[in-house]
Amino acid sequence: MKHKARQHGIKIGDLVKMKRGYSAPGIVIKLWSVDDPVHRNYAKVMWSDYGQGLEKVRDLEVINESR
């Protein structure tokens, strides 16, 4: 696994939500990429209503960027 600081316009500290359906906001706490092209970019997100979750970066939308 390779750790990357930024992927797909999402970076650590960004406030995000899921692209589809209802989603409480969450903060990206870790990003990484797996060398397998099928299972590529993931983010660990601390969701306000759920706690930590592992999400595909392509399924996330940035609400507010971190500085």
C-alpha positions in Angstrom: 0.0 0.0 0.0 1.1 3.5 -0.8 0.2 6.4 1.4 -0.8 9.5 -0.6 -1.4 13.0 0.8 -4.0 13.9 -1.9 -6.2 11.9 -4.3 -9.1 12.9 -6.5 -9.3 16.4 -5.1 -9.8 15.0 -1.6 -7.2 15.6 1.1 -6.9 14.9 4.8 -9.0 17.2 6.9 -11.6 17.8 4.2 -15.3 17.8 5.3 -17.1 15.3 3.0 -20.4 13.6 2.4 -21.4 10.6 0.3 -22.3 11.4 -3.3 -25.5 9.4 -3.2 -28.4 9.4 -0.7 -28.5 11.0 2.7 -25.1 11.5 4.3 -24.1 13.2 7.6 -20.9 15.1 7.2 -17.5 13.5 8.0 -13.9 14.4 8.1 -11.2 12.6 6.1 -8.6 11.3 8.5 -6.5 9.1 6.2 -6.0 8.5 2.5 -4.2 5.7 0.7 -4.0 3.8 -2.5 -3.8 0.1 -3.2 -1.7 -1.1 -6.2 -4.7 -3.3 -7.3 -6.4 -1.2 -10.1 -9.9 -2.6 -9.2 -9.7 -1.6 -5.5 -7.8 1.7 -5.7 -8.3 4.8 -3.7 -9.7 4.7 -0.2 -10.4 7.2 2.6 -10.9 6.7 6.3 -13.6 9.1 7.3 -14.8 10.0 10.8 -18.6 10.3 10.3 -20.5 12.6 12.7 -23.3 10.0 13.1 -21.5 6.7 12.7 -17.8 6.9 13.7 -15.0 5.7 11.5 -15.7 4.2 8.1 -13.7 3.1 5.1 -15.0 4.6 1.9 -14.0 4.6 -1.8 -12.8 8.1 -2.7 -15.0 8.1 -5.8 -18.1 7.9 -3.6 -17.2 11.0 -1.6 -18.0 14.7 -2.3 -16.1 17.5 -0.7 -18.4 19.9 1.3 -15.6 22.2 2.6 -11.8 21.9 2.0 -9.3 22.0 4.8 -6.7 24.7 4.7 
